[in-house]
Amino acid sequence: MTHVSKFVRSDAFIIDSVMENKINKFDFVAFKNTDESKVLIILNKNEGDLNIKINSIYSNAVNIGIVRVEKYSFKTIVRILNTR
């Protein structure tokens, strides 16, 4: 998991994340680093590619984007927030 450790720091903590439509063989976890950046890791264990719509947990009106996760792979999405 060297790849994940590049983005999820040792002092990060897991944050709430929810899925509206449960897809079999699909897992995810979200982290928040102490610098306020957020990391979402999506694992696709399906035989086909997935297109996943990501919204803010605070408002479905805030569409972060659609991510394509190829079959039998994982994606790492990093969101760096401007804290100014």
C-alpha positions in Angstrom: 0.0 0.0 0.0 2.9 2.4 -0.7 0.6 4.3 -3.2 -2.0 5.0 -0.5 0.6 6.1 2.0 1.6 8.9 -0.4 -1.8 10.6 0.2 -3.1 9.3 3.5 -0.7 10.5 6.2 0.0 8.5 9.4 -2.0 11.0 11.5 -5.1 11.0 9.2 -8.4 9.7 10.4 -11.3 8.0 8.7 -14.3 10.3 8.0 -17.9 9.4 7.3 -18.8 8.5 3.8 -22.0 7.1 2.4 -23.2 5.3 -0.7 -26.7 5.8 -2.0 -26.8 2.9 -4.4 -24.9 -0.2 -3.1 -23.0 -2.0 -5.9 -21.8 -5.5 -5.2 -18.0 -5.9 -5.1 -17.4 -2.2 -4.6 -15.7 -0.8 -1.5 -14.5 2.7 -0.5 -13.0 4.6 2.4 -12.4 8.3 3.0 -9.7 10.0 5.1 -9.0 13.5 6.3 -5.4 14.6 6.8 -4.4 17.1 9.4 -3.8 19.7 6.6 -7.6 19.4 5.8 -7.0 17.5 2.6 -9.4 14.6 2.0 -8.6 11.3 0.3 -11.2 8.9 -1.1 -10.1 5.4 -2.1 -12.4 3.4 -4.3 -12.0 -0.4 -5.0 -13.8 -2.0 -7.9 -13.9 -5.8 -7.6 -16.4 -6.1 -10.4 -15.9 -7.7 -13.8 -16.8 -4.4 -15.5 -15.8 -0.7 -15.3 -17.8 1.6 -13.0 -18.6 5.3 -13.4 -19.1 6.7 -9.9 -20.7 10.1 -9.1 -19.1 11.8 -6.1 -21.0 14.5 -4.2 -20.2 16.4 -1.1 -21.3 14.6 2.1 -22.7 18.0 3.3 -24.9 18.6 0.2 -25.9 16.5 -2.8 -26.1 19.8 -4.7 -22.2 20.0 -4.6 -21.2 17.6 -7.4 -17.5 16.9 -7.1 -17.4 14.9 -10.3 -17.7 11.5 -12.0 -14.9 9.0 -11.6 -14.3 6.0 -13.8 -12.9 3.0 -12.0 -11.7 0.2 -14.2 -12.5 -3.4 -13.5 -10.4 -5.0 -10.7 -8.7 -1.8 -9.8 -8.7 1.1 -7.3 -8.7 4.8 -7.6 -7.4 7.4 -5.2 -9.0 10.8 -5.3 -7.3 13.6 -3.4 -9.2 16.9 -2.6 -7.1 19.7 -1.4 -9.1 22.5 0.2 -8.1 26.1 0.1 -8.2 27.2 3.8 -7.6 30.9 3.1 
